[in-house]
């Protein structure tokens, strides 16, 4: 696939096996992998041996491969529920992505809303949280964006969370 040694493939078990594993992998040339090894050694001492053992067993037994279709269906259902809730509760001045895959929906609030500033109110007053979009930009652009995760909450929590989030946004619009 990579005849010139320019491709680096990174992935994780967190999204397909268990979020708590915090274990990933890299496929690249030997030289690149050696640089990754040195960088990792300067960051931490050692990846959890137990987590590595668990991941190896999951792979060896085919558990991950067998569960991917089920996980995809669960995520698809929850994504669709969140999209439905957004359509029902959000004001017209708010837009959001409609992802074909993944775990997140990106929401864009009106430009006058700083989602980083709004987060404390959303948590304390409305009991709902999100990740402010500026966390994903090098110069804190897009202060009115936020990332929503639909994989963890139950369907009921998705609807209630989006309802509460819409109340926080409406408060900031006024």
Residue pairs with C-beta under 8 A, 6 or more apart in sequence:
1 7
2 29
5 28
5 29
5 31
5 32
7 27
7 28
8 26
8 27
8 28
8 32
9 26
9 27
9 28
10 24
10 25
10 26
11 24
11 25
12 23
12 24
12 25
13 21
13 23
13 24
13 55
13 58
13 64
14 20
14 21
14 22
14 23
14 24
15 103
16 64
16 67
16 68
16 71
17 55
17 58
17 63
17 64
17 67
18 54
21 51
21 54
21 55
22 48
22 51
23 47
23 48
23 51
23 52
23 55
26 32
26 33
26 36
28 36
57 63
58 64
74 151
75 102
75 103
75 150
75 151
77 155
78 150
78 151
78 153
78 155
78 158
79 99
79 105
79 150
81 150
81 155
81 158
81 159
82 105
82 148
82 150
82 158
82 162
83 96
83 98
83 105
85 158
85 159
85 161
85 162
85 163
86 94
86 96
86 105
86 107
86 162
88 162
89 162
89 163
89 165
89 166
90 96
90 107
90 162
90 166
90 169
91 166
91 169
91 170
91 173
93 109
93 110
93 173
94 107
94 108
94 109
94 110
94 166
94 169
95 107
95 108
96 105
96 106
96 107
96 108
96 148
97 105
97 106
97 107
98 105
99 105
103 149
103 150
103 151
104 147
104 148
104 149
104 150
105 147
105 148
105 150
106 133
106 145
106 146
106 147
106 148
107 130
107 145
107 146
107 147
107 148
108 133
108 142
108 144
108 145
109 115
109 118
109 144
109 145
109 146
109 169
109 172
110 144
110 173
111 144
112 144
112 172
112 173
113 143
113 144
113 169
113 172
113 173
114 143
114 144
115 130
115 132
115 133
115 134
115 143
115 144
115 145
115 146
116 132
116 134
116 135
116 143
118 168
118 169
118 172
119 129
119 130
119 132
121 168
121 171
121 172
122 128
122 129
122 130
122 164
122 165
122 168
123 129
125 168
126 164
126 165
126 167
126 168
127 164
128 161
128 164
128 165
128 168
130 146
130 147
130 148
130 165
131 146
131 147
131 149
132 143
132 145
132 146
133 142
133 143
133 144
133 145
133 146
133 147
134 140
134 141
134 142
134 143
134 145
136 142
136 145
136 147
148 165
150 158
153 161
